[in-house]
Amino acid sequence: MPEPHDHRLLRRTWILIGICTLGRLLYAQAFFLVPDETNYWQWSRHLDWGYHDQAPMIAWTIHLATRLLGHSEWTVRLPSVFALTVASIYLVLMARRWFSAQVAWQTALVSQAILLFNIGSLLATADGLQAMAWAGACYHAARAYEDNTWGQWFAGGAWFGFGLLSKYTVVLFLPCLLAYALFSKKHRGRMISPKPYLACLLGLLMFSPVIYWNASHQWNSMRHVAYIGGANDRLTLHLNFFGDYLASQAALLTPMLFILIVLSWLRFLQGRYPKENWFCSYLFFTSLPVFAGFAVLSLHTRVYGNWPGFGYVSAVLLSTVFWSGTAPSSVDRGGGSKTSGTLWRWSVVSAYVFTGIVLVQVIFPVLPIPARFDRSATESAGWDLLGKHVDTIRRDMPNAQETFLFGFRYQIASELAFYVPGQPRTVSINRWSRPNVYDYWWQDADLVGMDAVGVLESAQERSRLLQVFEHVSSPEKYDVFRRHIWHSPDTSVPPVRTHYIYRCFGFKGGLRWTPPSADDIRATPP
């Protein structure tokens, strides 16, 4: 029976998660959408079973939120805020069930501080949904290993399917789960039952519409994933990106916590963990393989820092067990409970401080960081004023009603779609960039003969534009200054971005991406 102290700790835990959720709900409306967010919002206006770049769940959830509550920064980000809250709840449930209320409290304390998790919850990307699915699948699959009930197996399978619909890399859950079973004397026998296989089948059935979409579109999404995974390059192994990979993980987790997580994995491999608690092994196999898999990939191609983020859901709980001083006494804490407790406290404090500084910098630029190094400035500043200015130019065009807006990159086209008054449909001319979702929404025949206003990033694009338009005016330079929702532009400092606005007349065709070579894995038959 839980002790009164446990009840107090759990109540404190739920209050902390509630306060952090409320804080994120308030913060989510405090800065403009970054380009990837407006891109996913654009997806939500073109509902489909799949998309060129990623699985569809982020579009579906944004569509639901904006359909119910309107189109704003807050509603676009609402699914991500909700997702991290659910992931946090599952983390606490795992910590409480297989360890203690003290571990649950410490897990909540550190998980709410991690920059990586906060980014996933405050930006409308697939990462938050993926973390939620991973946490849910981990919890219910563990319960299934323990209880072997149909309900838990199918709940785990459903979360696995939801994860695949959120981000393709959730497929790693299957080998992680299988690896645990193979090394577990306690639960290896579960693999004899049909239950785990039928649960897996449920997840794959949930994902089947995406498979159908890919099959109907020449496997373009899989081609894209293979391309960013380095499949287009000759297979070589090198260290060019490995250091960047480690540095990105340390930055997103904070260096001290990242080191403690790595040390936790090493201690497990050394057998310095409570053998009577099988869940430590489960956490190891649902975390290290993810980190290690992307580490190996970084020996061939660039790996972005957020890619292995979902694996840290399990890793954070494992490191809490090893280092917080609240786990069973059989846990080997290396330098002793006093030393490990000190390291843990400093890790948690440093995570809160680092994340706090970043979140403040986004809204109130307190650090003198040059704009080129401050992504909060370069990616989120000034889109609303740019949108209004572009709308003014469009209205002055000879045939404003038949004038479309475009960029050479989907990011700018999507920002224009959100921030130009009236939120018009926009176009990305992909001919010289890369294939993306706009190739599915527009055909040359839809736009031939129309005029356009383009927002580009170079003043030297007129010759290119003349390949697809009859006439193109000289560009107008437009500087974007650091500005956020609650501020006026600060024109006393250099601009954070410069755009060039082109007035174009008589579109001739040429929207779609042209492969640089026939060997490009993204190239499809005509």
Secondary structure, DSSP 4 states (H G I P E B T S, - for coil): ---HHHHHHHHHHHHHHHHHHHHHHHHTTSSPPPHHHHHHHHHHTS--S--SSS-SHHHHHHHHHHHHH-SSHHHHHHHHHHHHHHHHHHHHHHHHHHT-HHHHHHHHHHHTT-HHHHHHHHS-SHHHHHHHHHHHHHHHHHHHHHH--HHHHHHHHHHHHHHHHH-GGGGGHHHHHHHHHHH-TTTGGGGGSSHHHHHHHHHHHHHHHHHHHHHHTTTHHHHHHHHHTTTTS-----STTHHHHHHHHHHHH-HHHHHHHHHHHHHHHTT-S-TT-HHHHHHHHTTHHHHHHHHHHTTTS---TTTTGGGHHHHHHHHHHHHSS-S-TTS--SS-HHHHHHHHHHHHHHHHHHHHHHHHHHHS--S---GGG-HHHHHHTTHHHHHHHHHHHHHTSTTGGGEEEEESSHHHHHHHHHHSTT----EE--TTS---THHHH--HHHHTT-EEEEEES-S--HHHHTTTEEEEPPPEEEEE----TTS---TTS--SEEEEEEEEEEE----S---SSTT-TT----
